[in-house]
Amino acid sequence: MPPSVPPVAVVIDPGDDAIHTHTALAAHHPPSGRATLHPGPGTTSETGLAHDVLAALGKPPLLPGRFPAGRQPAWEAATAWITGPCPSPG
């Protein structure tokens, strides 16, 4: 049986409220399954959001190498880091 995956909650703060931002930053703890990310200013692409997810997880947002039609598999990398097993604290 596959392990259960906790639900994903997305919280959006359209007013960019400082108290909300500080609370979200305080909750950021990827090992516990909580990641707070700041979309880059003017980001309008899904790939840009994937890069922001990778950065929030402490992973390189730009992947080295050559990819078909110049596309970097950012969502594939973000998905792998989000759903992969977490290493045990050593």
N, C-alpha and C positions, 0 to 999 in steps of 0.2 A: 504494500500500500504506500503511495507517495506521501511524503510529509505534508501536513497541512500548511497552507500559506496564509499568513494573517491578512486581513483586509487592508486595502490601501485607502488612505484618506488624503484628499487634496484640499488644502485650505488656501483660499485666495483672498488677498487683502487689497481690493481695488483702491481703497483710500490711502494705502501706504502709511498706515498708522504706526507711529514710533513704538507704542506699547506692544502692539501685535508683533512687530519686527523683533523687538528684544525678547519677547516670550518665545517666539519661534526659534531664534538663535540659541536661547538657553536650552531648548528641547533637543537641539541637534546632537545626535549620538548614533552614528551609523551602526556600531556593533549591536545596539539595542533595536535596530530597525527603524530609527527615526533620522531622516535627513532633511535639513532645511536648505533650500537653494534660493539663490537670487538670480532670476533671469537677467541676462545682460540687457542694458538699456537698448531699446530699439530692436530687440530680437523679435523676428517675425517668422522664423522658420522652425520646423520640427527638429531639424538637425541642430540648430542653436540651442534648443531646449535640452536635447540629449547631451550636448557638451556641458551645459550647466549642471545636469544631473551627475555626470562624471566628475566634474569639479567638486560638487558637494560631497561626493563619496571619497574625495581625496585621490582620485585617479586622473591620469593625464587626459584632458579633454580632446586633444588632437592626437590621433593615432599615427605612428610612423608607417611608412610603406606606400605602395601604389595600389589604388583601388579602381574598379571598373568605372569608366566615365568620370574619374576624379572624385567619386563619392566615397567618403569615409564611412565605414559601418558603425557610426556612433551609437545608434540605438541597439545594435547587436551587442556592442561592448557594455553599454549601460545595463541592458537586460541581464547579461552574464554576471555582472558585478552585483546586481540586485538579487537575483534568484539563486546564485551559486552558494555552495556551502561556505560558511564563515570558518576561518581557521580557529582552532582552540587557542586561548591565551597560553603563551608558552612560558 
